[in-house]
Amino acid sequence: MRFGILGPLEVTGAAAPTDGGREPSYAPQAAKLRVVLGTLLIRANEVVSVESLIDELWPDAPPRTATTTLQVYVSHLRKTLQSADPDNGREALVTRRPGYLLRVGADAVDALAFEDLSRRGHQALQASDFAAAADLHRRALALWRGPLLSDTPHGPVLEGAAVRLAEARTSALDERIRAELHLGLHRELVAELQELVAEHRMHEEFHTHLMVALYRCGRQAEALRVFTTLRQTLVEELGIEPGPASTRLQRRILEGDPALTRAGGRGAVRGAGAGTGTTAAKTAATAATAGTPGGTGRSPGHDGPPAAAAAAGTGAGAGAPGWSAESGALPAADPCFTGRTEELDRLERMVRRAPAGGCVAVTGMPGAGKTALAVEAAHRVADAFPDGRLYLDLRDGAGTGLPSDAGSVLERLLPASAGPGAAPADGAPQAPRVLLVLDGVGSETQVRPLLPALRGAVVLLVARRVPAGLPGLRSVLLGPWRPDEAQRLVGLFTGRAGTRPGTLGAAAALDAGPGLGPDTVAEVAELCGRLPLAVRTAAAQLAARPHWTAAVLADRLRDEGGRLDVLRTGDVDVRARLLDAYAACPEPQRRAFRLLSLLPPGRFGARQAAAALDLTEARASAALESLADERLVAVDRDGCHLPELLRLLAVERLALEDPPEVVRAAAERVCRAYAAAAAAQPGRMSDSGARGLVRLARTAYGAGLWALAVRLTDALGGWVPDDGEAVYALALEAARRCADRSAQARMRRSLGELAWQYRRVERAHELFSGALELAREAGDEEEAARAQVGLAELRLDAGEWAAAAALLEPALVALSAPGRTRGRYEASRARALLALAHEGPESARAWFGECLELAGALRDQRLEVYALRSLRALSLPPEGGSGPAARAVEIRPGLWRIHPAGVPT
C-alpha cells in the first residue's frame, strides 16, 4: 500500500493493474475523508490529536457533533485502507490518545521518500560529489505531480505543510541545478532556467544560475540582461537592490573573469580556494581586502559558522570561491541587526584605537549575537583597515587547533600585516591596516601562536568566555537585549528590523498583523529571555506559520516545559546552542548549574546558592564565579541570576541527570533557606520575592514537603498572587496532610479573605467559620481572633454594626498580646471602618492612628501608606454630591467599597 500526496491524493494497493496498465486508486472521493487521510499522512507515524483533526476539517466553526463525525470518518478510512491492503490496511490506522496514528513504511509515502532523497542529495553536494547530488535531487523532484494535496481542502496543518514542502522542492531544484552546473551541463540548463526565472521573478539564485549558464555558453550580453531584469523587478516591486552575490557576479561577467567559464568535477569547490597565486585565490583575496561580502552564508545574527558557498551560480561561479570559509572574506552585514547601540559604539572605539598586534574580544552567553556584533563592527571600521578585513572560524578546527583552511587565509593576511611597509626605516610603529575576525575562539591556546605573525593586524575575537592570558586584551561582554530595546524589536517580526538604506526586504511591506504590537513583542522577547537568537527564532517561527498569530506564539512560549521546543526552526535550535555551552563544562560545574535551577527565577546571592549546592557561602561564591566565566550564570553588582532560557535548560537537565532523592534533598535545603529568610524580615516582601516563595511552595508540595509548603505560604504575609486561591488551596491541602490544625485555620482564613474580596460572601462566611472552629480545636487563640475579624468584616459589609462590634471586641483583646502585631493591625483596621460607618470621624481617626503605629512596628510601608491615606481623607472636607465617588471608602490598601445609600460617609 502506497500513498501519494505530492499532487492529488493517491492510494494504491496490491491489486493488479487495470487493462490500461494503471494501478487502481483507492483514494477516497469525499473531500472530508481526504482531509483526514492527508493530515495523517503529513504526520505519518505520529499521533495526530483529535483537536488538530477537527481544526483541519472545520477551521472556522466546528459543529457540535465534530468528535462523533470524525469517528465516522476514521471508520470509513479504515474500510478504505482494508480495501487497498486486505491483510494489514485496517490495522495501519490505530487509535492512540489523544488522537489517531497512521503507521506507514519509510518508502510508502512519496513525501517521505522526497525528503530522504533531498537530504542525501544535500549531503552529496556538501561533499562535492556533484554527480550523486544531481541524480538524487532529480529522483526527488520526479516524485512531484503537482502542488501538495491539490485536490484536498487545506486547513492549518496542511497549509503549513504545503508551504514547507514547496520551499523544500525549490531548495532541491536549486541544489540540483548547482550540481549540474558543476558537471558542465550549462547548455542543457539554459531553457529550464529561463522558464524558472519567468516563474520565480524575485528568486535571485535562479537568476544567478542562468547568468552563469549563459556566460559559459558565450552569451555574455544575455547574462547581463538577466541581471538588469532582476534589478528592475526588485527595485520596482520591493524598492531594494539585488544582493551582494548577484552584484558581484555581474561585475565579474563585465570583467570577463575566466574563472567563471570553468566547470568543476568532484572537489572543485574545495580546491578553488587552495593555494595562493591561482586566479581563484586572487579573486578571493580581492573580495577579502575590499571587504566585499559574498554568497548568502549563515546569518551573522547567530553564533555559528558561516556556510560555504558550495556551488556555481551563487555569484561565485564554478571553480571560483564566492563568500566562503575558505576564502576568508568577511560575512555580509546582517540586514536585521537590531539594538546593541551602546555595545556597538564601545566595540567600534576599541577596534579603531587598538594598536598594531592588539586584540579586542566580544564575549557573552550563547545566542547573545556575538558574531553579529563583531561583523557589524568590522563593517563600520572599514575605513581604518585599507588592506582589508578577513574572517576565520576556528570552530572548524579539532580541539584547540586551527581549522585546515587557516593557512590560505593567513597567507593572504601575512603580506598585508608584515610586508615591506610593516617596518618603516625610522623605526616608528606603523598603524594597523588589516583586521582579522576570529570567530568561535575556544581558548587562548588557539590564538597565542598567531600573534607574533600578526604584528601589523588587529585581531577581533569572538568567544563565549574571555581568553585569559592574551596581552593587552580588551573585551565587550554581551548579555540579553536590554528591556528598553525590546520595544524596538517589532521589526524582527515584520521585516523592518535594522533597516539600512536600500536593504528593506520584502517582508517590510507587511503590516504588523493583528496583535503584533510593541507590547506583544515585548512579552515574546521576555519569554525568550531577550536573547537575540531566541527572539529571532521566535520571529522565524511566526513567519513560517501563516496560521499562527502573535497571540498563539506568545501562548506557546508561556509554557515553560515546552518553550525550548518552540524555539527551534530549520537548522537553528536554541536548546542545542545552549547545550553546547553546558556540555563544554566539567561535571562539577554542570552539576552546580543544574542545582541552581531549584532557586526561584530572579536574582540570588551566595547564601541562596550555598543552600542549593550544599556548600559553604565561600565555596558557593567560587562556584558562581566559575559558572559566570562559562557564561552559564549572569553576575552584576546586584547579585547573580540564571538567564531565563539557561534556567529552563537547567531544569530539563536536572530532571534527566540527577536522581530524585538528590533533587528532593536540594529542594528541601532551598525551601528551608528561603522560608527562614522571609521569616526574618516579615512584611518586607517585594513582588518578585513573593512570586519566588509561591514557586517554592509549589516545589515543596510536589516534593511531599508539606510543612515547608505551609511555611512558605505563611511567609507571603498577606501578599496575594494572581492565582491566590490555587496557592492557598494547595497550602491548605499540605496542612491537612501534616495534620496541622492551626495551619489549616490560617489557610482557610486566607481563602475566606479572597472569597470576600471577590464578593462570594456565602463562601467567605463558610471559610471564616471553618477557620474559627479549627483554631479553637487547636487552641490557637490568635488565629481564632483573626477569623473573628474576618466574620466581623462580613457583618460590617451587611450594615450589621452591633454584630460586627460583638465579634471585634474579643478579637481586639486576644490580639493585644505580644507577638500578635499583624493580627492586631487587621482588627484595628476593621474597628476603624466600623467607627467610620457608625460612630463618626473622630473615633475612626483614633483607630486609624493606632493602625499607623502598628504598621510602623511591622515596618510594612504599604500598610503605613494606607493608614496615612485614610487619616488624610478624614481631614478633608466632605465632597458634595451623592455619586459613587462621594460614598467610596478604601477598606484595604488599593481595595475600595462603594457604600449603599443611607450609610454615613
C-alpha positions, 0 to 999 in steps of 0.5 A, a space after each residue: 500500500 502506497 500513498 501519494 500526496 505530492 499532487 492529488 491524493 493517491 492510494 494504491 494497493 496490491 491489486 493488479 493493474 487495470 487493462 490500461 496498465 494503471 494501478 487502481 486508486 483507492 483514494 477516497 472521493 469525499 473531500 472530508 475523508 481526504 482531509 483526514 487521510 492527508 493530515 495523517 499522512 503529513 504526520 505519518 507515524 505520529 499521533 495526530 490529536 483529535 483537536 488538530 483533526 477537527 481544526 483541519 476539517 472545520 477551521 472556522 466553526 466546528 459543529 457540535 457533533 465534530 468528535 462523533 463525525 470524525 469517528 465516522 470518518 476514521 471508520 470509513 478510512 479504515 474500510 478504505 485502507 482494508 480495501 487497498 491492503 486486505 491483510 494489514 490496511 485496517 490495522 495501519 490506522 490505530 487509535 492512540 490518545 489523544 488522537 489517531 496514528 497512521 503507521 506507514 513504511 519509510 518508502 510508502 509515502 512519496 513525501 517521505 521518500 522526497 525528503 530522504 532523497 533531498 537530504 542525501 542529495 544535500 549531503 552529496 553536494 556538501 561533499 562535492 560529489 556533484 554527480 550523486 547530488 544531481 541524480 538524487 535531487 532529480 529522483 526527488 523532484 520526479 516524485 512531484 505531480 503537482 502542488 501538495 494535496 491539490 485536490 484536498 481542502 487545506 486547513 492549518 496543518 496542511 497549509 503549513 505543510 504545503 508551504 514547507 514542502 514547496 520551499 523544500 522542492 525549490 531548495 532541491 531544484 536549486 541544489 540540483 541545478 548547482 550540481 549540474 552546473 558543476 558537471 558542465 551541463 550549462 547548455 542543457 540548463 539554459 531553457 529550464 532556467 529561463 522558464 524558472 526565472 519567468 516563474 520565480 521573478 524575485 528568486 535571485 539564485 535562479 537568476 544567478 544560475 542562468 547568468 552563469 549558464 549563459 556566460 559559459 555558453 558565450 552569451 555574455 550580453 544575455 547574462 547581463 540582461 538577466 541581471 538588469 531584469 532582476 534589478 528592475 523587478 526588485 527595485 520596482 516591486 520591493 524598492 531594494 537592490 539585488 544582493 551582494 552575490 548577484 552584484 558581484 557576479 555581474 561585475 565579474 561577467 563585465 570583467 570577463 573573469 575566466 574563472 567563471 567559464 570553468 566547470 568543476 568535477 568532484 572537489 572543485 569547490 574545495 580546491 578553488 580556494 587552495 593555494 595562493 597565486 591561482 586566479 581563484 585565490 586572487 579573486 578571493 583575496 580581492 573580495 577579502 581586502 575590499 571587504 566585499 561580502 559574498 554568497 548568502 552564508 549563515 546569518 551573522 545574527 547567530 553564533 555559528 559558522 558561516 556556510 560555504 558557498 558550495 556551488 556555481 551560480 551563487 555569484 561565485 561561479 564554478 571553480 571560483 570561491 564566492 563568500 566562503 570559509 575558505 576564502 576568508 572574506 568577511 560575512 555580509 552585514 546582517 540586514 536585521 541587526 537590531 539594538 546593541 547601540 551602546 555595545 556597538 559604539 564601545 566595540 567600534 572605539 576599541 577596534 579603531 584605537 587598538 594598536 598594531 598586534 592588539 586584540 579586542 574580544 566580544 564575549 557573552 552567553 550563547 545566542 547573545 549575537 556575538 558574531 553579529 556584533 563583531 561583523 557589524 563592527 568590522 563593517 563600520 571600521 572599514 575605513 581604518 583597515 585599507 588592506 582589508 578585513 578577513 574572517 576565520 572560524 576556528 570552530 572548524 578546527 579539532 580541539 584547540 587547533 586551527 581549522 585546515 583552511 587557516 593557512 590560505 587565509 593567513 597567507 593572504 593576511 601575512 603580506 598585508 600585516 608584515 610586508 615591506 611597509 610593516 617596518 618603516 626605516 625610522 623605526 616608528 610603529 606603523 598603524 594597523 591596516 588589516 583586521 582579522 575576525 576570529 570567530 568561535 575562539 575556544 581558548 587562548 591556546 588557539 590564538 597565542 601562536 598567531 600573534 607574533 605573525 600578526 604584528 601589523 593586524 588587529 585581531 577581533 575575537 569572538 568567544 563565549 568566555 574571555 581568553 585569559 592570558 592574551 596581552 593587552 586584551 580588551 573585551 565587550 561582554 554581551 548579555 540579553 537585549 536590554 528591556 528598553 530595546 525590546 520595544 524596538 524589536 517589532 521589526 524582527 517580526 515584520 521585516 523592518 528590523 535594522 533597516 539600512 538604506 536600500 536593504 528593506 526586504 520584502 517582508 517590510 511591506 507587511 503590516 504588523 498583523 493583528 496583535 503584533 504590537 510593541 507590547 506583544 513583542 515585548 512579552 515574546 522577547 521576555 519569554 525568550 529571555 531577550 536573547 537575540 537568537 531566541 527572539 529571532 527564532 521566535 520571529 522565524 517561527 511566526 513567519 513560517 506559520 501563516 496560521 499562527 498569530 502573535 497571540 498563539 506564539 506568545 501562548 506557546 512560549 508561556 509554557 515553560 516545559 515546552 518553550 525550548 521546543 518552540 524555539 527551534 526552526 530549520 537548522 537553528 535550535 536554541 536548546 542545542 546552542 545552549 547545550 553546547 555551552 553546558 556540555 563544554 563544562 566539567 561535571 562539577 560545574 554542570 552539576 552546580 548549574 543544574 542545582 541552581 535551577 531549584 532557586 526561584 527565577 530572579 536574582 540570588 546571592 551566595 547564601 541562596 546558592 550555598 543552600 542549593 549546592 550544599 556548600 559553604 557561602 565561600 565555596 558557593 561564591 567560587 562556584 558562581 564565579 566559575 559558572 559566570 566565566 562559562 557564561 552559564 550564570 549572569 553576575 552584576 553588582 546586584 547579585 547573580 541570576 540564571 538567564 531565563 532560557 539557561 534556567 529552563 535548560 537547567 531544569 530539563 537537565 536536572 530532571 534527566 541527570 540527577 536522581 530524585 532523592 538528590 533533587 528532593 534533598 536540594 529542594 528541601 535545603 532551598 525551601 528551608 533557606 528561603 522560608 527562614 529568610 522571609 521569616 526574618 524580615 516579615 512584611 518586607 516582601 517585594 513582588 518578585 520575592 513573593 512570586 519566588 516563595 509561591 514557586 517554592 511552595 509549589 516545589 515543596 508540595 510536589 516534593 511531599 514537603 508539606 510543612 515547608 509548603 505551609 511555611 512558605 505560604 505563611 511567609 507571603 504575609 498577606 501578599 496575594 498572587 494572581 492565582 491566590 486561591 490555587 496557592 492557598 488551596 494547595 497550602 491548605 491541602 499540605 496542612 491537612 496532610 501534616 495534620 496541622 490544625 492551626 495551619 489549616 485555620 490560617 489557610 482557610 482564613 486566607 481563602 475566606 479573605 479572597 472569597 470576600 474580596 471577590 464578593 462570594 460572601 456565602 463562601 467567605 462566611 463558610 471559610 471564616 467559620 471553618 477557620 474559627 472552629 479549627 483554631 479553637 480545636 487547636 487552641 490557637 487563640 490568635 488565629 481564632 481572633 483573626 477569623 473573628 475579624 474576618 466574620 466581623 468584616 462580613 457583618 460590617 459589609 451587611 450594615 450589621 454594626 452591633 454584630 460586627 462590634 460583638 465579634 471585634 471586641 474579643 478579637 481586639 483583646 486576644 490580639 493585644 498580646 505580644 507577638 500578635 502585631 499583624 493580627 492586631 493591625 487587621 482588627 484595628 483596621 476593621 474597628 476603624 471602618 466600623 467607627 467610620 460607618 457608625 460612630 463618626 470621624 473622630 473615633 475612626 481617626 483614633 483607630 486609624 492612628 493606632 493602625 499607623 503605629 502598628 504598621 510602623 512596628 511591622 515596618 510594612 510601608 504599604 500598610 503605613 501608606 494606607 493608614 496615612 491615606 485614610 487619616 488624610 481623607 478624614 481631614 478633608 472636607 466632605 465632597 458634595 454630591 451623592 455619586 459613587 465617588 462621594 460614598 467610596 471608602 478604601 477598606 484595604 490598601 488599593 481595595 475600595 467599597 462603594 457604600 449603599 445609600 443611607 450609610 454615613 460617609 
